[in-house]
């Protein structure tokens, strides 16, 4: 009996040792993107060239915006400092080419996740950070109530996006003709619409709110209720670096989990030391080895949250009532009627 017990004990020890060795060997390698970021000491983040809400430069030249805040959160997680970011403003036409060429580490530029971009371009669509749909902004003086009344109209829009195909599909389905006036930069399209070169402007719903905010007389413009497409906007990285994909995915999840768990920029440090909620403890690094599994330290998510706040704080800052006045809608968390459903930290 003693020999059997001894054998059982040895077997158990070997099993634990083997499992530990397997766990260590199964940890992914750092990955070329993370290695390059740490070597240069900064994250290179592709963002919009300039649009209120998503990414813009203030009067002092400092980058701000919802997508910019995501760049800062990733830099905080990987480098320990949200300021260690180089921003590259990109037009819709060149954004994916620049990412493919390796000139940026990640693209967070109000860009729609689609089949062809995932399969044909050699890119990984990491996560959706903003749910939108293509809509229309027109002058109130036109008296138009919905998009189907835009027969014969000309709309300003940016080129290199999904907008042109969506318009063509919609016009064909409705049996109407809608003409396009194309621009490479959003600010050029905004200016052309205001100058009367076209009857209105079309873009995703977040960008429409941004466009309206730039008009000299915002009340002269109306955003129509018609939405003609699904535009799930989010994070893109290059294929072939799973570690980098994992880090960017879980930073997004951490910002959303933080909102769900009540962790904010202001209380994150206090909750790290006082919370007994296992979800919060795992998120903030006091329980589990989640940082280690990503090749990061235990406080990676804590720093990401403290950079500019949780997901809800970011949305309120750049799209909320004091910013563009854009209701959360689909961009609420799942438990508040929205579509954001962060995967659990387990």
Buried (B, 14 or more C-beta within 10 A) or exposed (E): EEEEEEEEEEEEEEEEEEEEEEEEEEEEEBBBBBBBBBEEEBBBBBBBBBBBBBBBBEEEEEBBBBBBBBBBBBBBBBBEBBEBBBBBBBBBBBBBEBBBEEEBBBBBBBBBBBEEBBEEBEBBBBBBBBBBBBBBBBBEEEEBEEBBBBEEBBBBBBBBBBBBEBBEEBBEEBEBEBEBBBBBBBBBBBBBBBEEEBBBBBBBBBBBBBBBBBBEEEEEBBBBEBBBBBBBBBBBBBEEBEBBBBBBBBBBBBBBBBBBBEBBBEEBEEBBEEBEBEBBBBBBBBBBEBBBBBBBEBBBBBBBBBBBBBBBBBBBBBBBEEBBEBEBEBBBBEEEEBEBEBEEBE
